[in-house]
Amino acid sequence: MENLKMQMSTMRRSFHKIAEPGWMEFKTTLRLLEELSSYGYDLDYGKKIHSQRMGLPKEEIMKTYVDSLGLKSDFDLSEILEGYTGVVARLDTGRKGPRIGLRFDIDANGIEEARDEGHRPFSEGFASENNFAMHACGHDGHMTIGLTLAKWVSENRDNLKGSFTFIFQPAEEGVRGAKSMVGAGVVDNLDYLLGGHLGLGVESGVLGLGTVGFLATSKLDIYFEGVPSHSGASPELGRNALLAAASCALNLHSLPQFGSGMSRLNVGILRAGSSRNVVPSTAFMEVETRGENEEINQLLREKVDKVIEGSALAFGVKFRVEEAGGAPAYNSYDKDFVALVADHLEGDFKIDIARSLGGSEDITYMMNRVEELGGRSLHFMFGSDLKAAHHNNRFDFDEESLAMAFKALRRTIELLVEE
């Protein structure tokens, strides 16, 4: 067991160093391909595992990063380097049994990691190599869990039955990647889908089963286009996009009021203008909505659209709205399935059932799709004490939790193949 913990810690740290944001997980995807190929999996990647993608980085940003890497491989990287990142790995035991899928997210957050001796990844030499990205949500750990489990499945295929699909999903941050993979049919032939997340307020040693409280969400990019003019000589000739955006931001934050359930709205970014003596002709906003259920989020989204339109009309500017991400809600769980797994795992773990996420995660696209087609899904919370909150530049987790998560998923697989 100690050897396993050391191996998982080493792998996690290697992924932590190559942190890459959504749709730019180029080195990460190649590393996954190399590992999974060595385990004997059939691999799908590139355009084959994607449909319509949301929230792509600007082309010049992607190109600059690609050029800086100089990646070479026996794998065809051409589509991956266009942002079709991620991997789907399949293994069929050749014996009739359940079709089990497991999903692991692979992207990092777009923040710069803390660099001082009090931050373990820096002091122990595994901080992110990129100053624009950091694994501040545990996805480096998720990939480690996924690869360790994939290796175990391969090594024990003679003692297992059915088939296994390991889904390494890009662009979870901003809830962008799952919809693209679901649209490509990645989860359409599964009897079971298992997924999970490290931390989330659950302490080390505790295993959450049947996570609920996934909020529906929409991520919107809003553009206002006005008319520039000299701010002193002829301000009346301008059309002020900054004021339109500022008015929009203030009015948007007055919206989340629903008696039927929880809602959230946030204006995360507002950028506008070019110079102090020019009437601002452009403005850009990044906005998100969240709702306890689909109906609330949709109602909130409709109100948002009206506020945007009204703000543009009031200041005489043009506007456009682009959907940069989104995910559906998930507020229930399969009680019989959770009870079955909990009974099987009892004694190995301290189990907590139906913890609330209280946020959004695009695995809900996959869970809803699998259940819509008659399958069953289960989300785990892998308890892990954190050094700082998720998405903080000092984030770090208890690496002992990696082995616990591996054991929980392995034992669940053993249960499913016995059924």
N, C-alpha and C positions, 0 to 999 in steps of 0.2 A: 504493500500500500504506500509506503514511504517513497518507493521508487516511482510509482505512478504520480504521486504528488509533485515530485521533483520534475518529472518529464512534462507535466501539465504546466507547471510554473515556467519552465524554460520556453515552452511553446507560446504561452500567453505573452511573455515578455518580448519574444521576437515579433509577434503581431503588433504589440503596443508600439514598437519602434517605427513601423511602417504605416502609421495611421493615415487614412485617406478618406476624404469626404465622399458623399453619395454621388454615384455615376462616375467617380474618378478612382475607384478601387482597383487600379491596374496591377500594381505589384501584389496586392492582396489576392486578387483573382488568380494570378499566375501561381502564387504560392499554394493556393487551394488546389489548383489543377495538378500541380506536381505531387502534392501529398496524396490526393485521392487516386491519381493514376497509379501510384506505387502500391496502393491497397487493392488494386484490381477492379475498380469501379468503371462502369460505362458512363461517360461524361457528356453532358450537353452544356453548351455555353454560347455566348454571342446572341445574335438575333433570334435564334431558335427558342430561347427561353423568355423572350420579351414580346410585348405587344406595344401599346401606346405608353410612352414614358412621360412623366410629369417633372417639372422643376429641374430641367437640365442646366448645368453651369454654362456660362458664356463660352462660346466656341474658342475664343482666344485664350481663355484661362485653361481650358482643357488641353489645347495644343501646346501651350508653354510648358505645362507639366509633363505631357507625353514626351516632348523633345528633351526635357531634362533627365529622363529616365534611361533612354537608350536601351529599352528592353529587347532581349533576343530569346527565342524559345523554339522548340520543335512544335509547340502548339501554334495554331494560326491565331495571332493576336489582333488581326486587322479590325474585326468587329468589336472586340473588347476595348480597343483603344479609341473607338468611336463612342464609348460610354455604355456599351452593352455588357455591363459587368455582372459578376455573380456566376455561380456554378450549380448545376443540378446533377447529382451523382446517383446512379441506380445500380442495385445489385439484386439479382434474382437467385434464390437458393436452389431453384429447380423443383422444390417441393410445395405442394398446395398449402396455402396458408394466407394470413392477412397481408394486406398491402399497407405498409406502415410508412408514413412520411414524417420527417423531422425537419423543422425549420430553424435556421440560425442566421441572424443578421450580421453584416460584415463591415458596415461603414463607421466612420469616426465623426466627431463633431468639428465644426469649423471654428475652433478656438485655439489659441496658442497655449501650450502647456506651461505650467509653473516651472521655473528653473532655479531652485534653491535647495540647499541641503536638507531642508525639512520635508521635502517632497520625495518619497521613496523612488519613484521611477527615475528621477534625476540623479539622486545621490547614489543609486545602484546601477546607473548606466543604461537604463532602457527607456528613457524618455523619447517622445516622438522625434523623428528626424525632420519632420516638416513643421515649420513655424505657423502654418495655416490650418493644422488639423491635429486633433488629439483624441484618443480613445477615452472619452470622459463619460461613457455610459455602459462600459463593460462588454462591448461587442468583441473585443480582443479575447475576453474570456469565453464568450459564446462560441466563437470559432474553434477555440481550443477544446471545448466540450464536444462540439460536433465532430471534429476530426478524430478525437480520441474514441468516441463512440463508433464512428465509421470504421476505424481500424479494428475495434473489438468485433463488430458485426462480421467483417471480412474474415478475421481469424477464426471465428466460431460459426461460419456458415454451414458447416456440416452438422451442427447441433441445432440449427434454426430452421424455420420454414417460412414460406411466403416471400415477399419482396420488400425491399427497403429503398426509399427515395430520400436522399439528404439534400435539402434545399438551402443553399447559402445565398441569402438575399441581399442585394445592394440597397442603398438609399432608404433605409428605414427612418433615419432622421429626416424630419419634414414629411413623413409618411408618404413616400413616393414610389417605392420599389415593388411592394407586394401586388398592387393593382396591375402592374405591367406583367408580372409573372402569372397571376391568376388569369389574365386575358389570354395568355399563351397556352393555357390548359395544364399548367404544371401540377396542379393538385386535383385534377378531374378524376383520377382513377385510384383514389386512396380510400381505404376503409377507416384509417385512423390518421390523425395529424397531431403531433406533439410539438409543443414549443415552450419557451420559457425565458426568464430574464433574471439576472443576478441583481441582488440588492432590493431596490424599491421600498426601502423602509423595513424590510424583514431582516431580523437579526441572524447572525451566523448560527448554523445548526438547526434552523427551522425550515421546513419545506412547505411552501404554499401549494395547494391543489385547487384547481377550478377557479382561477382568477376571474373576477367580475369587475364592473366599473370602468370598462373601456369607453371613453367618450367619443361620440362621432365628431369629426373635425373637418374643416375646410381651410386650406392654406391659399391665400390670394396675393397675387402681385398686381398692384394698381398703378397705372401710369396716367398722369395729367399732362396735357400739352397746351400751353398758352401761347402768348406772343411777346417776344422781348421788346424792350423799349428803354430809352434813357430815363432813369429814375428821377432825374432833376428837370431836364428840359421838356420831356414829353411823356410823363407817366401815364396820361390818359390814353395813350395809344397802345399801351401794353395790356396783356391779359395775364393776371398773376396766378400761376400754377401753384406757387408755394402757399398762398392764402387759401386756395381751393383745397389743397391737401391738409392744411392746418385745421380748417373748418371741418373737413371730413373726419379727421382724427378725433376732434373733440366730440362731434356728434355720434360717432361710432361707439365711443365709450359710454354713452348714455343708453345703449340698446339692451344689454343682457338683463332683461327683467321678464321672467316667465314663471307663473305660478305652478305650472305643470311639471317643473323639474329644473335641474341645475343647468346653467349656461355660462359660457365664458367668451370673452373677446379681448384680443390684444393687438395693438398697433406696435409692432416690434421695431420697424425701421421707417423713418421719413427722411428722405434726402431731396433737396431742391436747390435750384438757382445756380448761378455761375459766377456772380460778382456783386459786390455791395452797391454798385451804381447802375445795375441793370435789373429791370423788372423781371422776376424769375419766370422763365417760359417752360420749365420742365419740373416735374416732381415725381417721386417714386415712393411707394409705400409697400411694406410687407405686413399683411394682416392675417390673423387666424381667428376662426370661430370654433367653439366647441359646444356640444350639447349632450345632455344625459341620454338622449335617444335621437333617432334620425329625424323625427318630426320637429323637435326643438331646434336642432342644428339647421334644418331646412328653413324654418320660419325666420331664424336669425339671419341666415344667408340672404333671404329675400329682403329683409329690412336693410341689410348692409348694401345691397345693390341700389336700393332707393336713395340711401344717404349719399352714395358715391355720385349717382346721377344728379341729385339735387345740388351737391357741392359744385359740380362742374357747371351746371346751369347758372348758379348764382354768380359765378365769377367769369362766365363766358369762355370756358376752356373745353377742350376735348378730353375724352378719357377712354381707356380700355382696361379690361380686367382679364388677367390670365390665371387659370387654376394651376397652382404650383405643387399641390399635394392634397391628400385627403384620406380619410379612413372612416368606415362605418362603426357604429357602436356595437358593443357586445356586453350584455348585462345579465346573462343567465349562464348556467352551466348544466351539463348532463349529470344530474345527481346520482343516478345509478352507476354511471361510468366512474365518477369520482369516488363513490363509496367502494366500488370494486378495487380500484387502484389503492385507495387509502388502506383497505383491509390487507392488501398484499404487502404494502410497504410498512405497515404498523410494526413497531419494534426496531426498525432500522432508522427511523426518523421521527422527530417531533413535528407532527403534521398540523397545519392550520388551513382550514377549508374556507373557500370563498372570500379571500382577501380582496379588497377593492384596489384597483390600479389608480383610479382617480386621475387618469390622464388618457392619452391616445397612443395607439400602437397599430401599425398597419397589418400585423398578423391577423387582425379581425377580418380582412378580406378573405384570407385563406381559410380561417375557421368557419366563417359563414358559408363559403362555397362548398367546403367538404360536407358540412351538415345539410346544406340544401340538396346535395346529391345522395344523401342517405348515410354518410359516414359519421364518425364521431371525432370530436376534437377535445384537447385538454391542454390548458396552459398552466405551467408551473411558475412559482416564485422561488428562486434559489436564494435562501437567506444568506446575506453576507454583510458583515460590518464594514462601513465605508469610512474613509478618511475625510471625505467632503461629499456634498450632495452631487447627484447626477448632473452633468453638464457644467460642473465647476472645474476650473483649470487645475485644481489640486485633487481631483477625483482619483481614488485608488480603492481597491476592494480587497477583502480577505481571500488570499489565494487558496486557503484550505477549502473554500466553498466549491472550487472546481471539481475536486474529487467527489464531493457530495452530490453535485449535479449529475456527474457522469454515472454514479451509482444509482441515483433515482431513475434516470432514463433507461439504464441497462436493465434494472429490475422490472420496470414497466414493460419493456420489450419482452422480457422473459415471460411475463404474465400474458401478454397478448398472443404470443405464439403458442402458449399452452391452451388457450381457450378453444 
